[in-house]
């Protein structure tokens, strides 16, 4: 099983290296993507993962396919069909946030590498990224709500920033104290 590194690991504090375009479809990146998917799928509450979270200092993150079948409503997540419901994870290689909305919100946030700590982080309500997919194809993807939050959170990871660096009202909530 692929281990998710925790906040004490210095790799999480380093800016990552871009993936050379010619390497995107190569064996090393395919293995890294497979390891990231395995780590993400091992966590029921995970919605995305960045390469540094598995100890790899490359500019890659994956948004879980779960995100595209969820809809936020009054702090509850309900299943919903969206135009992005492809059934696949969204692989983002060398992502760049190309735009954000002026409107910002304080949003609840946690992280697979900062286990059981939660806090509020100010994030743009909408964000657009430009990245390469696992086949080396350049794409642009916009999102609002949870997806915009993920784009910003994961880009922070690629720049060596953890959500706790920006958060307020940080508290520890152990799994046994989480109510469904």
C-alpha positions in Angstrom: 0.0 0.0 0.0 1.2 3.5 -0.8 1.7 5.6 2.3 0.4 9.2 2.5 3.1 11.3 4.0 2.2 13.5 7.0 2.9 17.2 7.8 6.2 16.5 9.5 7.7 15.3 6.2 9.8 18.1 4.6 8.8 17.2 1.0 5.4 18.8 1.8 7.3 22.1 2.3 9.1 22.2 -1.0 7.9 23.7 -4.3 7.6 20.8 -6.8 9.3 20.3 -10.2 7.4 20.5 -13.5 7.0 17.3 -15.4 8.9 17.5 -18.7 6.2 17.3 -21.4 8.0 14.3 -23.1 7.8 12.4 -19.8 4.0 12.7 -19.2 3.2 9.4 -20.9 6.3 7.6 -19.7 6.6 4.7 -17.3 7.7 6.9 -14.3 4.7 9.2 -14.5 2.3 6.3 -15.1 3.7 4.6 -11.9 3.4 7.9 -10.0 -0.2 8.3 -11.1 -1.1 4.7 -10.2 0.4 5.2 -6.8 -1.5 8.4 -6.3 -4.8 6.8 -7.3 -4.1 3.9 -5.0 -3.4 6.2 -2.0 -6.4 8.4 -2.8 -8.8 5.4 -3.2 -7.6 4.0 0.2 -9.1 7.0 2.0 -12.9 7.2 2.2 -12.8 10.9 2.9 -10.2 11.9 0.3 -11.3 14.1 -2.6 -7.9 14.8 -4.1 -4.2 14.1 -3.7 -1.0 15.8 -4.8 2.2 14.0 -5.8 4.2 15.3 -2.7 1.6 13.6 -0.5 3.1 10.3 -1.6 6.7 11.6 -1.4 7.1 12.6 -5.1 8.1 16.2 -5.8 6.4 16.7 -9.1 3.6 19.1 -10.2 0.8 16.6 -10.3 -2.5 16.3 -8.6 -5.6 14.2 -9.0 -9.2 15.1 -8.2 -11.3 12.1 -7.3 -14.1 11.0 -9.6 -16.3 11.2 -6.4 -16.2 15.0 -6.7 -18.0 15.0 -10.0 -20.9 13.1 -8.7 -21.4 15.2 -5.5 -23.4 18.3 -5.0 -23.1 20.6 -2.0 -26.4 21.5 -0.4 -26.7 23.0 3.1 -23.5 21.3 4.3 -24.7 18.0 3.0 -23.3 16.2 0.1 -25.8 14.5 -2.2 -25.3 12.4 -5.3 -26.0 14.3 -8.5 -25.3 14.1 -12.2 -23.1 16.9 -13.5 -21.7 17.7 -16.9 -18.3 16.6 -15.5 -19.6 13.1 -14.4 -17.2 11.1 -16.6 -16.6 8.4 -14.0 -12.9 9.2 -14.2 -10.5 11.0 -11.9 -9.3 14.4 -13.1 -5.5 14.1 -13.6 -3.7 17.5 -13.6 -0.1 17.6 -14.6 1.8 21.0 -14.4 -1.4 22.8 -13.4 -1.6 26.5 -13.3 -4.5 28.5 -11.8 -5.4 30.9 -14.7 -8.2 32.7 -13.0 -10.2 33.1 -9.8 -13.3 34.9 -8.8 -13.0 38.1 -6.7 -15.6 36.6 -4.3 -13.9 34.7 -1.5 -15.4 32.5 1.2 -14.2 31.0 4.4 -14.4 27.2 3.8 -14.0 24.2 6.1 -10.9 22.3 5.1 -8.9 19.2 6.0 -6.1 17.3 4.4 -4.9 13.7 4.1 -1.4 14.8 5.1 -2.6 16.8 8.1 -4.8 14.1 9.6 -7.6 15.0 11.9 -6.9 18.7 11.9 -9.6 20.9 10.4 -9.9 24.7 9.9 -11.4 27.4 7.9 -9.4 28.7 4.8 -10.3 31.8 2.7 -10.6 30.6 -0.9 -11.9 32.0 -4.1 -15.5 30.8 -4.9 -14.5 30.0 -8.5 -11.2 28.9 -10.1 -9.9 27.9 -13.5 -6.9 25.7 -14.1 -4.9 24.9 -17.2 -3.0 21.6 -17.1 -2.0 18.5 -19.0 -3.9 15.2 -18.6 -2.3 11.8 -18.4 -2.2 11.5 -22.2 -0.2 14.8 -22.5 -3.2 16.8 -23.8 -3.5 20.4 -22.6 -6.9 21.3 -21.1 -8.6 24.1 -19.2 -11.2 23.3 -16.5 -13.2 25.7 -14.5 -14.9 25.0 -11.2 -16.9 26.5 -8.4 -17.5 25.4 -4.8 -15.8 22.3 -3.8 -13.9 21.9 -7.1 -12.5 25.4 -7.0 -11.5 24.8 -3.4 -9.7 21.6 -4.4 -7.9 23.4 -7.3 -6.5 26.0 -4.8 -5.7 23.5 -2.0 -3.8 21.1 -4.3 -2.0 23.9 -6.1 -0.9 25.1 -2.6 0.6 21.6 -2.0 2.6 21.9 -5.3 4.0 25.2 -3.9 5.0 23.7 -0.5 2.0 25.2 1.4 -0.3 23.3 3.7 -3.8 24.5 4.5 -2.9 24.9 8.2 -0.5 27.8 7.1 -3.6 29.8 6.0 -6.3 28.4 8.3 -8.1 29.9 11.2 -10.1 28.1 13.9 -8.0 25.0 13.6 -9.2 22.1 15.7 -8.5 18.4 16.0 -11.4 16.1 15.3 -10.5 12.4 15.8 -12.4 9.9 13.5 -14.3 8.5 16.4 -15.8 11.9 17.1 -16.9 12.6 13.5 -20.7 12.3 13.1 -22.2 11.1 9.9 
